[in-house]
Amino acid sequence: MAEFNWSPEELQEIVDNNRLVLFMKGTPEEPQCGFSNRASMVLQQLGQPFVTVNILSDHRAIPSVCAWSDFPTMPQIFVHGELIGGSDIALEMYESGELQQMLVDGESE
């Protein structure tokens, strides 16, 4: 695999090519922060495949992702290319059914 440079184009390609993307600290199997763990658990509850990007794998990742998305914290969740926010927002959206509806609505577009 070619080197990943965390460019806006590379980051955009990830979210454009995947329905659900989670930029997180660690991995779903080994989360490195509680918020990333919560975000991963919310997405797992959806029963849909999702892509994770471990932003601790490269010191350039966090500043690059935050600058690109214009969102200051991690984790960051994207649904159909749209940033919905972090773990608290995702949990609220899941509990209200809004997150599940976003997935359904995105399928019909």
C-alpha positions in Angstrom: 0.0 0.0 0.0 1.2 3.5 -0.8 2.1 5.8 2.0 -0.9 7.6 3.5 -0.2 11.3 3.9 -3.4 12.4 5.7 -4.2 14.9 2.9 -7.7 16.3 2.6 -8.1 14.3 -0.7 -7.2 11.0 1.0 -9.5 11.7 3.9 -12.4 12.7 1.6 -11.9 9.5 -0.4 -12.3 7.4 2.8 -15.6 8.9 3.7 -16.8 9.0 0.1 -16.2 5.3 -0.4 -17.6 4.0 2.9 -21.2 4.4 4.3 -19.9 4.5 7.9 -16.5 5.7 9.0 -15.1 6.1 12.5 -11.9 8.0 13.1 -11.0 6.8 16.5 -8.2 6.4 19.0 -7.2 2.7 18.7 -9.4 0.0 17.2 -12.8 -1.4 18.0 -11.0 -4.4 19.5 -8.5 -2.3 21.4 -9.9 1.2 21.9 -7.5 3.7 23.4 -10.1 6.1 24.9 -13.5 5.8 26.4 -15.1 8.1 23.8 -13.7 6.1 21.0 -14.9 2.9 22.7 -18.5 4.4 23.0 -18.5 5.5 19.4 -17.4 2.0 18.2 -20.1 0.3 20.4 -22.8 2.6 19.0 -21.8 1.7 15.4 -21.6 -2.0 16.3 -25.2 -1.8 17.5 -26.3 -0.8 14.1 -25.4 -4.2 12.7 -23.9 -2.6 9.6 -20.3 -2.8 8.4 -18.2 0.2 9.2 -14.6 1.4 8.6 -12.3 2.6 11.3 -9.2 4.7 11.1 -6.8 4.6 14.0 -5.7 8.2 14.4 -3.0 7.1 16.9 -1.1 5.3 14.1 0.6 8.4 12.9 1.4 11.7 14.7 0.1 13.7 11.7 -3.4 12.1 11.8 -5.2 14.1 14.6 -4.2 17.6 13.4 -4.9 16.6 9.8 -8.3 15.0 10.4 -9.4 17.9 12.7 -8.3 20.5 10.2 -10.0 18.7 7.3 -13.3 18.1 9.1 -13.3 21.4 11.0 -14.2 19.4 14.1 -11.9 19.8 17.1 -12.2 16.4 18.9 -12.0 12.7 18.4 -13.6 10.4 17.7 -15.4 11.5 14.5 -18.2 9.6 12.8 -19.2 10.0 9.2 -22.5 8.6 7.8 -22.8 8.7 4.0 -19.9 11.2 3.8 -21.5 13.5 6.4 -19.8 14.3 9.7 -22.4 13.7 12.5 -20.0 14.4 15.4 -18.5 12.3 18.2 -19.6 9.6 20.5 -22.1 11.7 22.6 -24.0 12.9 19.5 -23.9 9.4 17.9 -25.3 7.8 21.1 -28.1 10.4 21.3 -28.9 9.9 17.6 -28.9 6.1 18.0 -31.2 6.3 21.1 -33.6 8.5 19.2 -33.6 6.4 16.0 -32.2 9.3 14.0 -28.9 7.4 13.2 -30.7 4.4 11.9 -33.0 6.6 9.8 -29.9 8.3 8.3 -28.7 5.0 7.1 -32.1 4.1 5.6 -32.4 7.6 4.0 -28.9 7.4 2.5 -29.7 4.1 0.9 -32.6 5.6 -1.0 -30.6 8.5 -2.4 
